[in-house]
Each structure stands twice: as C-alpha cells, then as structure tokens.
Amino acid sequence: MKTLVAYYSLDGNTRRVAEAIAAAMSTDLLYIRPYKEIKAKWFWKYFLGGAQVSMGLTPKLMPMIPDPADYEFILLGSPVWARSFTPPVKAFLRTDVIKGKKIAFFFSHSSGADKTAGRA
C-alpha cells in the first residue's frame, strides 16, 4: 500500500516525529504548508493559533508536493492547539485528495491529545 506521512508543524516538534515515522516506514513525507504562516513569537503564536481553532478558521494551503492523490494511505500529524488539531490539518481534511483514502492520525502535545483524537 502506497503510504504518505503528511504533517503540519509550527515549532518543529511534529516535523521531527513525522520525519522519524517516514524514515522508519521508508515512505514519502509532505509538509502541509499554509500560504500564511503564524509569524508571532512566544505566547502570541499559541494565542493566535488557538484563536484560529476557536474561530473555526481554515487557511488556504500551498500546492502539495508530493500529491496526496497518489497515495492509498495517509498518516496525518498535527500538534494540539486549543484541544484540537491545527487549522492547516483541518484544511487538508477538507480537500478532495483524501476521498477514498485510509487515514490514521498522530498528535504531538503537552496536553489534550485524548480529546483531540476524539475530534479527528
């Protein structure tokens, strides 16, 4: 089964986990990149990210290479923001490329992963 590890990461923690998984599985890796990244520092980036989640915002995503449509199984990673997955991952889940795909999730967090997994 052709597998893709796709992820969003703001600070690099989820990126490191995604890279380790992709290396262990010998599979391709996709960074889900919004056109507009959060540029704030320290507390403010978490505040802005949590506000995006609370308002239900979904950013426009950059073109995805490799193309997720070419894969049967997608392992999707996200940090936890405001007890949810990130807006870029939410935007990814709303694309047509996931139709008919098998999807599994992994989350990086300092708290709240149990509630986040239930929302996915």
N, CA, C and O atoms as a MOPAC input file, in Angstrom:
PM7 MOZYME 1SCF
protein

 N      0.85000 1    -1.17000 1     0.00000 1
 C      0.00000 1     0.00000 1     0.00000 1
 C      0.90000 1     1.23800 1     0.00000 1
 O      1.77200 1     1.37700 1     0.85700 1
 N      0.68400 1     2.12300 1    -0.95600 1
 C      1.49700 1     3.33400 1    -1.05900 1
 C      1.08800 1     4.30200 1     0.05700 1
 O     -0.07100 1     4.70300 1     0.16200 1
 N      2.07300 1     4.66700 1     0.88500 1
 C      1.81300 1     5.43300 1     2.10400 1
 C      2.50000 1     6.78900 1     2.07200 1
 O      3.61200 1     6.92600 1     1.56200 1
 N      1.81900 1     7.79100 1     2.62700 1
 C      2.34800 1     9.14300 1     2.75300 1
 C      2.22500 1     9.57900 1     4.20500 1
 O      1.18400 1     9.38200 1     4.83100 1
 N      3.28200 1    10.16700 1     4.73700 1
 C      3.21900 1    10.81800 1     6.04400 1
 C      3.07700 1    12.31100 1     5.76400 1
 O      3.98600 1    12.93300 1     5.21300 1
 N      1.93500 1    12.88300 1     6.14300 1
 C      1.66400 1    14.30800 1     5.94800 1
 C      1.54100 1    14.95000 1     7.32600 1
 O      1.01200 1    14.33900 1     8.25400 1
 N      2.02800 1    16.18300 1     7.45800 1
 C      2.01600 1    16.81200 1     8.78300 1
 C      2.03400 1    18.32600 1     8.67000 1
 O      2.39700 1    18.88400 1     7.63400 1
 N      1.63400 1    18.98000 1     9.75500 1
 C      1.84300 1    20.40700 1     9.94800 1
 C      2.60900 1    20.55900 1    11.24900 1
 O      2.35700 1    19.84000 1    12.21500 1
 N      3.54100 1    21.49700 1    11.27000 1
 C      4.32100 1    21.75600 1    12.47400 1
 C      4.68000 1    23.23300 1    12.53000 1
 O      5.16700 1    23.79000 1    11.54600 1
 N      4.44700 1    23.86300 1    13.65400 1
 C      4.81100 1    25.27000 1    13.82700 1
 C      6.20400 1    25.40500 1    14.42500 1
 O      7.00500 1    26.20800 1    13.94700 1
 N      6.50000 1    24.63700 1    15.45300 1
 C      7.78400 1    24.74200 1    16.14600 1
 C      8.79600 1    23.68100 1    15.74600 1
 O      9.96000 1    23.76500 1    16.13700 1
 N      8.37800 1    22.68400 1    14.97600 1
 C      9.30000 1    21.63800 1    14.54800 1
 C      9.16400 1    20.32900 1    15.29500 1
 O      9.76900 1    19.33500 1    14.89300 1
 N      8.38700 1    20.29000 1    16.37300 1
 C      8.23700 1    19.04800 1    17.13200 1
 C      7.50900 1    17.98000 1    16.32200 1
 O      7.97000 1    16.84100 1    16.24000 1
 N      6.38300 1    18.34000 1    15.73000 1
 C      5.63100 1    17.37900 1    14.91700 1
 C      6.43800 1    17.00300 1    13.67600 1
 O      6.37300 1    15.86300 1    13.21600 1
 N      7.19300 1    17.94900 1    13.13600 1
 C      8.05800 1    17.65300 1    11.98200 1
 C      9.05300 1    16.55100 1    12.32500 1
 O      9.24600 1    15.62500 1    11.53700 1
 N      9.68300 1    16.64100 1    13.48800 1
 C     10.66700 1    15.62600 1    13.87900 1
 C     10.01900 1    14.24900 1    14.02500 1
 O     10.60200 1    13.24300 1    13.62100 1
 N      8.82400 1    14.20200 1    14.59500 1
 C      8.10800 1    12.92700 1    14.72300 1
 C      7.75300 1    12.39300 1    13.33500 1
 O      7.94700 1    11.20900 1    13.05800 1
 N      7.23700 1    13.25800 1    12.46700 1
 C      6.85600 1    12.84700 1    11.10800 1
 C      8.06500 1    12.32100 1    10.33600 1
 O      7.96800 1    11.30800 1     9.64400 1
 N      9.19400 1    13.00200 1    10.45200 1
 C     10.40800 1    12.54500 1     9.76300 1
 C     10.85000 1    11.17900 1    10.26700 1
 O     11.26500 1    10.33000 1     9.47900 1
 N     10.76300 1    10.96300 1    11.57500 1
 C     11.15400 1     9.66500 1    12.14300 1
 C     10.21600 1     8.55600 1    11.66100 1
 O     10.66800 1     7.46000 1    11.33100 1
 N      8.92400 1     8.83600 1    11.62100 1
 C      7.95700 1     7.83800 1    11.14300 1
 C      8.20100 1     7.52700 1     9.67100 1
 O      8.23800 1     6.36100 1     9.27800 1
 N      8.36800 1     8.56900 1     8.85600 1
 C      8.59300 1     8.36600 1     7.41900 1
 C      9.87300 1     7.57800 1     7.16900 1
 O      9.91000 1     6.72000 1     6.28600 1
 N     10.92100 1     7.86000 1     7.93600 1
 C     12.18200 1     7.12300 1     7.77900 1
 C     12.00500 1     5.66300 1     8.18400 1
 O     12.49800 1     4.76600 1     7.49900 1
 N     11.31000 1     5.42100 1     9.28600 1
 C     11.09900 1     4.04800 1     9.75900 1
 C     10.23500 1     3.24300 1     8.79300 1
 O     10.41000 1     2.03300 1     8.65600 1
 N      9.30400 1     3.92000 1     8.12500 1
 C      8.39900 1     3.24400 1     7.19300 1
 C      8.90500 1     3.27400 1     5.75000 1
 O      8.29800 1     2.67300 1     4.86400 1
 N     10.02200 1     3.97600 1     5.51500 1
 C     10.56200 1     4.16100 1     4.15400 1
 C      9.47900 1     4.68100 1     3.20800 1
 O      9.22500 1     4.10400 1     2.15100 1
 N      8.85400 1     5.77300 1     3.61100 1
 C      7.77400 1     6.34500 1     2.81200 1
 C      7.99000 1     7.83600 1     2.58600 1
 O      8.91200 1     8.43000 1     3.14400 1
 N      7.14300 1     8.42700 1     1.77300 1
 C      7.26300 1     9.84100 1     1.43000 1
 C      6.70600 1    10.72900 1     2.53700 1
 O      5.93200 1    10.29100 1     3.38800 1
 N      7.12900 1    11.99700 1     2.49500 1
 C      6.79600 1    12.96800 1     3.53100 1
 C      6.23900 1    14.22300 1     2.87400 1
 O      6.76700 1    14.68600 1     1.86300 1
 N      5.17500 1    14.77300 1     3.44700 1
 C      4.56500 1    16.00200 1     2.94100 1
 C      4.36300 1    16.97300 1     4.09100 1
 O      3.72500 1    16.64300 1     5.09100 1
 N      4.91400 1    18.17700 1     3.94100 1
 C      4.64700 1    19.24800 1     4.90000 1
 C      3.42300 1    20.01100 1     4.40500 1
 O      3.43900 1    20.54600 1     3.29700 1
 N      2.38000 1    20.06700 1     5.19800 1
 C      1.16100 1    20.80200 1     4.86200 1
 C      1.44100 1    22.26900 1     5.17000 1
 O      1.53300 1    22.66700 1     6.33100 1
 N      1.57300 1    23.06100 1     4.11900 1
 C      2.02900 1    24.44400 1     4.28000 1
 C      0.90800 1    25.43600 1     3.94400 1
 O      0.43100 1    25.47300 1     2.81000 1
 N      0.49300 1    26.23500 1     4.92600 1
 C     -0.47600 1    27.29100 1     4.61600 1
 C      0.23100 1    28.44200 1     3.89400 1
 O      1.43100 1    28.64900 1     4.07600 1
 N     -0.51100 1    29.18200 1     3.08200 1
 C      0.07400 1    30.34600 1     2.41200 1
 C      0.57900 1    31.35200 1     3.43000 1
 O      1.60500 1    31.99700 1     3.21300 1
 N     -0.14000 1    31.49200 1     4.54500 1
 C      0.23800 1    32.48100 1     5.55000 1
 C      0.53300 1    31.76600 1     6.86500 1
 O     -0.37900 1    31.27800 1     7.53200 1
 N      1.79800 1    31.70800 1     7.22800 1
 C      2.21600 1    31.08700 1     8.49100 1
 C      2.06700 1    32.08300 1     9.64200 1
 O      2.08900 1    33.29500 1     9.43000 1
 N      1.91700 1    31.56900 1    10.83600 1
 C      1.91300 1    32.41300 1    12.03400 1
 C      3.34300 1    32.87200 1    12.27700 1
 O      4.24700 1    32.04800 1    12.41300 1
 N      3.54900 1    34.17400 1    12.33300 1
 C      4.89400 1    34.73500 1    12.49300 1
 C      5.17100 1    35.24800 1    13.90500 1
 O      6.29200 1    35.66500 1    14.20000 1
 N      4.17500 1    35.22300 1    14.77200 1
 C      4.33800 1    35.75000 1    16.12900 1
 C      5.33000 1    34.90200 1    16.92300 1
 O      5.65800 1    33.78000 1    16.53700 1
 N      5.79200 1    35.44800 1    18.01800 1
 C      6.75000 1    34.74500 1    18.87100 1
 C      6.14500 1    34.47400 1    20.24800 1
 O      5.18600 1    35.11200 1    20.68100 1
 N      6.76000 1    33.49000 1    20.91100 1
 C      6.43300 1    33.11800 1    22.27700 1
 C      4.95500 1    32.86300 1    22.47600 1
 O      4.33000 1    32.15600 1    21.68500 1
 N      4.39400 1    33.43300 1    23.52300 1
 C      2.99100 1    33.21000 1    23.87800 1
 C      2.04400 1    33.56700 1    22.73600 1
 O      1.03500 1    32.89300 1    22.52700 1
 N      2.36700 1    34.62000 1    22.00100 1
 C      1.44300 1    35.12900 1    20.98900 1
 C      1.18300 1    34.13900 1    19.86600 1
 O      0.07600 1    34.10900 1    19.32900 1
 N      2.16200 1    33.33100 1    19.49300 1
 C      1.89200 1    32.36700 1    18.41500 1
 C      0.89200 1    31.31200 1    18.87300 1
 O      0.06400 1    30.86200 1    18.08200 1
 N      0.96000 1    30.91400 1    20.14300 1
 C     -0.00400 1    29.94400 1    20.67100 1
 C     -1.38000 1    30.57900 1    20.83800 1
 O     -2.40300 1    29.93600 1    20.60200 1
 N     -1.39600 1    31.82900 1    21.24200 1
 C     -2.65600 1    32.55500 1    21.36300 1
 C     -3.33200 1    32.66900 1    20.00300 1
 O     -4.52600 1    32.39600 1    19.87600 1
 N     -2.57100 1    33.07400 1    18.98500 1
 C     -3.13500 1    33.22400 1    17.63800 1
 C     -3.57600 1    31.88200 1    17.05800 1
 O     -4.63000 1    31.79500 1    16.42800 1
 N     -2.77900 1    30.84500 1    17.26500 1
 C     -3.14800 1    29.51200 1    16.78800 1
 C     -4.41900 1    29.01200 1    17.45400 1
 O     -5.30800 1    28.48400 1    16.78700 1
 N     -4.50600 1    29.17700 1    18.76900 1
 C     -5.70800 1    28.77200 1    19.49600 1
 C     -6.92800 1    29.56800 1    19.06300 1
 O     -8.03200 1    29.02900 1    18.98400 1
 N     -6.72900 1    30.85100 1    18.78300 1
 C     -7.83600 1    31.69000 1    18.31200 1
 C     -8.33000 1    31.20700 1    16.95300 1
 O     -9.53500 1    31.19800 1    16.70200 1
 N     -7.41200 1    30.80400 1    16.07200 1
 C     -7.80800 1    30.26700 1    14.76200 1
 C     -8.66700 1    29.01300 1    14.93500 1
 O     -9.68000 1    28.84700 1    14.25500 1
 N     -8.25600 1    28.13700 1    15.84700 1
 C     -9.03000 1    26.91800 1    16.11600 1
 C    -10.40900 1    27.29000 1    16.64900 1
 O    -11.42000 1    26.77600 1    16.17100 1
 N    -10.45300 1    28.18200 1    17.63600 1
 C    -11.71600 1    28.56800 1    18.27100 1
 C    -12.68300 1    29.22100 1    17.28800 1
 O    -13.89800 1    29.06900 1    17.41800 1
 N    -12.14900 1    29.94700 1    16.30300 1
 C    -12.99700 1    30.61000 1    15.30600 1
 C    -13.31800 1    29.70900 1    14.11700 1
 O    -14.06400 1    30.10300 1    13.22100 1
 N    -12.75800 1    28.50200 1    14.10700 1
 C    -13.03700 1    27.56900 1    13.01700 1
 C    -12.40300 1    27.94700 1    11.69000 1
 O    -12.89700 1    27.55800 1    10.63100 1
 N    -11.31300 1    28.70300 1    11.73700 1
 C    -10.66200 1    29.14800 1    10.50500 1
 C     -9.90600 1    28.01100 1     9.82600 1
 O     -9.33100 1    27.15100 1    10.49400 1
 N     -9.91300 1    28.01200 1     8.51200 1
 C     -9.11100 1    27.06200 1     7.73600 1
 C     -8.33800 1    27.85900 1     6.69200 1
 O     -8.94200 1    28.49700 1     5.83000 1
 N     -7.01900 1    27.82800 1     6.76000 1
 C     -6.21400 1    28.61000 1     5.82900 1
 C     -6.17000 1    27.97900 1     4.43600 1
 O     -6.42500 1    26.78700 1     4.26600 1
 N     -5.84400 1    28.80000 1     3.46200 1
 C     -5.59300 1    28.29400 1     2.11500 1
 C     -4.21800 1    27.62500 1     2.14400 1
 O     -3.27000 1    28.15300 1     2.72600 1
 N     -4.12600 1    26.45900 1     1.51000 1
 C     -2.87200 1    25.70100 1     1.53000 1
 C     -2.07400 1    25.89300 1     0.25000 1
 O     -2.63400 1    26.08000 1    -0.83100 1
 N     -0.76100 1    25.84400 1     0.39300 1
 C      0.14200 1    25.87000 1    -0.76200 1
 C     -0.05300 1    24.57400 1    -1.55500 1
 O     -0.55200 1    23.59100 1    -1.00800 1
 N      0.33300 1    24.55900 1    -2.83400 1
 C      0.26800 1    23.31000 1    -3.60300 1
 C      1.05100 1    22.21000 1    -2.88700 1
 O      2.11300 1    22.45800 1    -2.31500 1
 N      0.51300 1    21.00200 1    -2.93000 1
 C      1.10400 1    19.89600 1    -2.17600 1
 C      1.95100 1    18.99900 1    -3.07300 1
 O      1.46800 1    18.42800 1    -4.05100 1
 N      3.22700 1    18.89300 1    -2.71100 1
 C      4.16900 1    18.01700 1    -3.41100 1
 C      4.90000 1    17.20800 1    -2.34800 1
 O      5.56900 1    17.78800 1    -1.49200 1
 N      4.79000 1    15.88400 1    -2.38000 1
 C      4.11600 1    15.06000 1    -3.37700 1
 C      2.59600 1    15.18100 1    -3.27500 1
 O      2.06200 1    15.61700 1    -2.25600 1
 N      1.91400 1    14.78900 1    -4.34600 1
 C      0.46100 1    14.88300 1    -4.42800 1
 C     -0.19100 1    13.76400 1    -3.61300 1
 O     -0.00300 1    12.58900 1    -3.92700 1
 N     -0.95500 1    14.11100 1    -2.56800 1
 C     -1.60600 1    13.08600 1    -1.74800 1
 C     -2.55000 1    12.17800 1    -2.53900 1
 O     -2.83600 1    11.06200 1    -2.10700 1
 N     -3.02900 1    12.63800 1    -3.67500 1
 C     -3.92700 1    11.82400 1    -4.50400 1
 C     -3.24500 1    10.55100 1    -4.99000 1
 O     -3.92200 1     9.58800 1    -5.35200 1
 N     -1.91700 1    10.53500 1    -5.00300 1
 C     -1.15500 1     9.38100 1    -5.49200 1
 C     -0.98200 1     8.28200 1    -4.44300 1
 O     -0.33100 1     7.27400 1    -4.71600 1
 N     -1.54800 1     8.45700 1    -3.25600 1
 C     -1.33100 1     7.51900 1    -2.15200 1
 C     -2.64200 1     6.87500 1    -1.71000 1
 O     -3.71600 1     7.46300 1    -1.84000 1
 N     -2.53300 1     5.66200 1    -1.18800 1
 C     -3.70600 1     4.94000 1    -0.68700 1
 C     -3.92300 1     5.17100 1     0.81000 1
 O     -5.05700 1     5.17200 1     1.28900 1
 N     -2.82100 1     5.36700 1     1.54000 1
 C     -2.87100 1     5.51600 1     2.99400 1
 C     -2.11200 1     6.77300 1     3.38300 1
 O     -0.98200 1     6.98400 1     2.94000 1
 N     -2.73300 1     7.61500 1     4.21500 1
 C     -2.09700 1     8.85000 1     4.67500 1
 C     -2.04400 1     8.82800 1     6.19600 1
 O     -3.07000 1     8.70900 1     6.86500 1
 N     -0.84600 1     8.94400 1     6.72300 1
 C     -0.63300 1     9.08900 1     8.16100 1
 C     -0.47800 1    10.58400 1     8.40600 1
 O      0.48200 1    11.19300 1     7.93400 1
 N     -1.40800 1    11.17600 1     9.13400 1
 C     -1.53600 1    12.62200 1     9.24300 1
 C     -1.17600 1    13.09800 1    10.64400 1
 O     -1.75300 1    12.63700 1    11.62900 1
 N     -0.21300 1    14.02700 1    10.73400 1
 C      0.27100 1    14.50900 1    12.01900 1
 C     -0.01500 1    15.97400 1    12.26000 1
 O      0.01200 1    16.79500 1    11.34300 1
 N     -0.29000 1    16.28400 1    13.52200 1
 C     -0.59500 1    17.66000 1    13.90500 1
 C     -0.22700 1    17.88900 1    15.36300 1
 O     -0.35800 1    16.98300 1    16.18600 1
 N      0.23600 1    19.10300 1    15.69100 1
 C      0.30000 1    19.46500 1    17.10300 1
 C     -1.12500 1    19.72300 1    17.60400 1
 O     -2.05000 1    19.89200 1    16.81000 1
 N     -1.28500 1    19.75000 1    18.90000 1
 C     -2.58100 1    20.04900 1    19.50800 1
 C     -2.62600 1    21.53800 1    19.82800 1
 O     -1.76300 1    22.06100 1    20.53300 1
 N     -3.63200 1    22.20400 1    19.30700 1
 C     -3.87500 1    23.61600 1    19.61300 1
 C     -5.29100 1    23.72800 1    20.16600 1
 O     -6.23700 1    23.27300 1    19.52300 1
 N     -5.44900 1    24.30900 1    21.31700 1
 C     -6.77300 1    24.53500 1    21.91500 1
 C     -7.59800 1    23.24900 1    21.90200 1
 O     -8.77700 1    23.25800 1    21.54600 1
 N     -6.96100 1    22.14300 1    22.29700 1
 C     -7.58800 1    20.82100 1    22.37800 1
 C     -8.12500 1    20.33200 1    21.03200 1
 O     -9.13300 1    19.62700 1    20.98200 1
 N     -7.45700 1    20.70300 1    19.95400 1
 C     -7.87800 1    20.28800 1    18.61700 1
 C     -6.64900 1    20.16000 1    17.72500 1
 O     -5.54400 1    20.53600 1    18.11600 1
 N     -6.85400 1    19.62700 1    16.52500 1
 C     -5.76700 1    19.64200 1    15.55400 1
 C     -5.72100 1    21.03000 1    14.91700 1
 O     -6.65700 1    21.81500 1    15.06800 1
 N     -4.65300 1    21.32700 1    14.21700 1
 C     -4.41100 1    22.67700 1    13.70900 1
 C     -5.29100 1    23.02600 1    12.50800 1
 O     -5.76300 1    22.13500 1    11.80100 1
 N     -5.51200 1    24.33200 1    12.27800 1
 C     -6.26300 1    24.75500 1    11.09900 1
 C     -5.67900 1    24.24800 1     9.76800 1
 O     -6.46100 1    23.88300 1     8.89000 1
 N     -4.34500 1    24.20600 1     9.56800 1
 C     -3.85500 1    23.64300 1     8.30500 1
 C     -4.25000 1    22.17300 1     8.11400 1
 O     -4.54700 1    21.76000 1     6.99300 1
 N     -4.25600 1    21.38900 1     9.18300 1
 C     -4.67800 1    19.98800 1     9.07700 1
 C     -6.17800 1    19.91900 1     8.80300 1
 O     -6.63100 1    19.07300 1     8.03200 1
 N     -6.94300 1    20.80000 1     9.42600 1
 C     -8.38100 1    20.86800 1     9.14900 1
 C     -8.61200 1    21.19300 1     7.67100 1
 O     -9.47400 1    20.59000 1     7.03100 1
 N     -7.85200 1    22.13700 1     7.13200 1
 C     -7.97500 1    22.48400 1     5.70600 1
 C     -7.61800 1    21.28800 1     4.82900 1
 O     -8.28500 1    21.03100 1     3.82600 1
 N     -6.57200 1    20.56000 1     5.20200 1
 C     -6.17100 1    19.36400 1     4.45600 1
 C     -7.29800 1    18.33500 1     4.44800 1
 O     -7.57900 1    17.72800 1     3.41500 1
 N     -7.93900 1    18.13900 1     5.58900 1
 C     -9.02900 1    17.16600 1     5.69600 1
 C    -10.25400 1    17.56200 1     4.86800 1
 O    -11.09900 1    16.72000 1     4.56700 1
 N    -10.34700 1    18.81800 1     4.50800 1
 C    -11.47100 1    19.29100 1     3.69200 1
 C    -11.17800 1    19.23500 1     2.19200 1
 O    -12.04100 1    19.58600 1     1.38700 1
 N     -9.99600 1    18.80700 1     1.80900 1
 C     -9.66200 1    18.72400 1     0.38400 1
 C    -10.21500 1    17.44500 1    -0.22500 1
 O    -10.51000 1    16.47700 1     0.47600 1
 N    -10.34700 1    17.46300 1    -1.53300 1
 C    -10.83100 1    16.28000 1    -2.25600 1
 C     -9.80000 1    15.16400 1    -2.30700 1
 O    -10.16000 1    14.01200 1    -2.54600 1
 N     -8.52600 1    15.47800 1    -2.08800 1
 C     -7.47600 1    14.45600 1    -2.23500 1
 C     -7.58200 1    13.33600 1    -1.20600 1
 O     -6.97500 1    12.28100 1    -1.38700 1
 N     -8.33300 1    13.54200 1    -0.13900 1
 C     -8.42900 1    12.47800 1     0.87400 1
 C     -9.59000 1    11.52000 1     0.62800 1
 O     -9.70600 1    10.50500 1     1.31400 1
 N    -10.44000 1    11.82500 1    -0.33100 1
 C    -11.59800 1    10.95500 1    -0.59600 1
 C    -11.13200 1     9.55700 1    -0.98400 1
 O    -10.29400 1     9.38500 1    -1.86900 1
 N    -11.69300 1     8.57000 1    -0.30200 1
 C    -11.36400 1     7.17800 1    -0.59000 1
 C    -10.04100 1     6.70300 1    -0.01400 1
 O     -9.62900 1     5.57100 1    -0.26900 1
 N     -9.36900 1     7.54600 1     0.75900 1
 C     -8.07800 1     7.18100 1     1.35500 1
 C     -8.28400 1     6.61200 1     2.75700 1
 O     -9.24100 1     6.95100 1     3.45300 1
 N     -7.37300 1     5.75000 1     3.14300 1
 C     -7.30700 1     5.31900 1     4.53700 1
 C     -6.43500 1     6.34100 1     5.24700 1
 O     -5.35600 1     6.68700 1     4.76500 1
 N     -6.90300 1     6.82400 1     6.39500 1
 C     -6.17400 1     7.86400 1     7.13000 1
 C     -6.03700 1     7.45200 1     8.58700 1
 O     -6.98300 1     6.96400 1     9.20500 1
 N     -4.84200 1     7.66000 1     9.12300 1
 C     -4.57900 1     7.49500 1    10.55100 1
 C     -3.91700 1     8.78100 1    11.03300 1
 O     -3.33100 1     9.51800 1    10.24100 1
 N     -4.01300 1     9.04400 1    12.31500 1
 C     -3.51200 1    10.29500 1    12.87800 1
 C     -2.43500 1    10.05200 1    13.93100 1
 O     -2.41100 1     9.01400 1    14.59200 1
 N     -1.54300 1    11.03900 1    14.07000 1
 C     -0.67000 1    11.11200 1    15.23400 1
 C     -0.62700 1    12.56900 1    15.66300 1
 O     -0.70000 1    13.47500 1    14.83300 1
 N     -0.50700 1    12.78700 1    16.96100 1
 C     -0.51900 1    14.13600 1    17.51700 1
 C      0.68200 1    14.34100 1    18.42500 1
 O      1.11200 1    13.42400 1    19.12400 1
 N      1.21900 1    15.55800 1    18.40700 1
 C      2.23000 1    15.94400 1    19.39700 1
 C      1.55500 1    16.97300 1    20.30700 1
 O      0.75100 1    17.78800 1    19.85500 1
 N      1.89500 1    16.91900 1    21.58900 1
 C      1.17000 1    17.75900 1    22.53200 1
 C      1.91000 1    17.85600 1    23.85500 1
 O      2.81500 1    17.07800 1    24.15600 1
 N      1.48600 1    18.84300 1    24.63000 1
 C      1.89900 1    18.85200 1    26.02600 1
 C      0.70100 1    18.51400 1    26.90500 1
 O      0.85800 1    18.20400 1    28.08600 1
 N     -0.50600 1    18.57700 1    26.32000 1
 C     -1.72700 1    18.12600 1    26.99900 1
 C     -2.86500 1    18.11500 1    25.98900 1
 O     -2.80900 1    18.81200 1    24.97600 1
 N     -3.89800 1    17.32300 1    26.26400 1
 C     -5.10700 1    17.35500 1    25.45100 1
 C     -5.18400 1    16.38100 1    24.29700 1
 O     -6.12800 1    16.46700 1    23.51100 1
 N     -4.24000 1    15.45000 1    24.14600 1
 C     -4.26500 1    14.54200 1    22.99200 1
 C     -5.47100 1    13.62100 1    23.00800 1
 O     -5.99100 1    13.27000 1    21.94900 1
 N     -5.92600 1    13.22300 1    24.18700 1
 C     -7.07500 1    12.30900 1    24.24800 1
 C     -8.32600 1    12.94800 1    23.65600 1
 O     -9.07500 1    12.28000 1    22.94300 1
 N     -8.56400 1    14.21600 1    23.93300 1
 C     -9.72900 1    14.91000 1    23.38400 1
 C     -9.54200 1    15.20600 1    21.90300 1
 O    -10.50700 1    15.16700 1    21.14000 1
 N     -8.31600 1    15.50100 1    21.48300 1
 C     -8.04000 1    15.78800 1    20.07900 1
 C     -8.29600 1    14.56700 1    19.21800 1
 O     -8.89700 1    14.68600 1    18.15100 1
 N     -7.86000 1    13.41000 1    19.64900 1
 C     -8.06500 1    12.17900 1    18.88100 1
 C     -9.55000 1    11.90100 1    18.70800 1
 O     -9.96200 1    11.40600 1    17.66000 1
 N    -10.34800 1    12.20500 1    19.69900 1
 C    -11.78600 1    12.01600 1    19.59800 1
 C    -12.43600 1    12.93400 1    18.58100 1
 O    -13.45300 1    12.57500 1    17.98700 1
 N    -11.86600 1    14.11500 1    18.36800 1
 C    -12.41100 1    15.06800 1    17.39300 1
 C    -12.04500 1    14.69300 1    15.96500 1
 O    -12.76500 1    15.03600 1    15.02700 1
 N    -10.93100 1    13.99100 1    15.79600 1
 C    -10.48500 1    13.62500 1    14.44100 1
 C    -11.42400 1    12.58800 1    13.88500 1
 O    -11.24200 1    12.13200 1    12.75600 1

